[in-house]
Amino acid sequence: MSSIRELVDSLGGFARKRELVAFGANDRHLTDAVKSGEVARARNGWYSTVPTSDARFRAMRVGGRLTGASALHAEGAWMRDVSQLHVSLPRNAARMRSQWDRRKALTAMRKHGAVLHWDPDAVHRRGTRTSVDLRDALLVFLHDAPFEEAIAVLDWATRTSQVGLAELESLVVRLPARLQGILEWIDPLCDSYPESITRTRLRMRGFHVTSQVPVGWLERIDLVVEDHVAIEVDGEEHHRDRFHKDRLKDLQITIEGRHGIRISVPMIQKGWEDVVAAIISALEARSVRPRRNLRNKSRPAGALTRTSQIGRRGLLRLPEFSTFSGLTWF
């Protein structure tokens, strides 16, 4: 018989006791494997080889699977760090435990940092052992996500082909009427989280923005504002080997007649109004009038009514621009 660790790894890092018994394991084998650290017991009857700090392990310890922001974050969605653990539970779930200690009970008063979602059987028939189906996770996330975060996740879902546009359309019709216009804000050409945040903020300020515009022979401009200002968004992990190529790209942007502006994540986080001021100055220097009135911050066609966020207590509110100061970006 293979080692317990090898068996659990072969089953995706999580295995039921009965599955291991079917391969020849007995109680002594399992106890020894736990004591030696080969595997960890996530919950009675479940063994795992993933770190106990892993969100999947913690959700199983609670008694369910990842959903909402936690499930999307685990899949690599473009989003900030998730502070709470979103766990999908069947409606008849019992004996929930703290995500940090399976010996501590989880109650309505003491949830130990977990957000519980009591889902119907249909949800529990989909997905994997550790996470609900991506579409179910999106539905949960979109109900409560801040506006910019929601658009960034949808950009990621379409850019990486996790979900097709047709699938998104069928998904959005299951959302409340106040959220139906959200698809008009996404862009399948978007390449990164900071780029998505930048585009959404500029559109909310009334600018016309185009993504991934060709420049030179093989390059593309991240964002072009009002056809005249080229915005390059450097991520947090901007690689040194791109430095020379990016400067050549900047030259080509100028050669082709656009005003180039290169911004960084800290500028988006803490210097956003300066970014907007630079864009307006560049447009004014070229005598370009934005297609919408920037003074009243008009919205693009299809924009939804203002409220605080995508949430159950109101309509979609476009967030204040200070919302993202102090975020952890990847």
Number of C-alpha atoms within 10 A of each C-alpha: 8 10 13 24 21 14 19 24 16 11 14 13 19 25 22 15 18 13 15 20 13 9 12 12 18 13 11 9 14 22 13 13 18 17 10 10 11 17 25 22 23 25 20 11 11 18 26 26 22 18 13 18 10 10 24 26 28 27 29 28 24 30 24 26 28 31 32 28 27 25 29 24 18 15 12 11 21 25 23 16 13 14 10 13 24 25 30 30 26 17 11 9 11 11 11 20 22 21 28 16 16 20 12 15 15 21 12 7 6 11 16 19 14 18 15 18 18 15 15 13 12 8 17 19 10 14 17 12 16 22 27 25 19 20 21 19 22 24 16 18 23 24 19 17 18 19 21 23 22 24 26 27 25 26 25 26 24 19 18 15 11 15 16 13 16 8 12 16 13 10 16 18 12 11 14 12 10 15 20 17 16 20 17 13 21 22 20 16 17 22 18 21 25 24 24 28 21 23 29 22 20 19 19 20 19 21 26 17 18 18 21 15 14 12 15 14 7 7 15 15 20 23 23 23 22 17 16 17 23 26 26 21 24 18 17 13 9 11 9 8 8 10 11 10 12 15 11 13 20 21 14 17 23 13 12 10 11 20 21 21 18 14 19 16 22 16 15 22 19 16 15 20 13 12 19 15 11 14 23 19 13 18 19 12 10 13 9 14 12 16 11 16 13 15 8 9 14 15 19 17 10 12 19 19 15 13 15 16 22 26 20 11 11 13 18 24 16 20 18 9 14 13 11 18 14 10 13 13 17 14
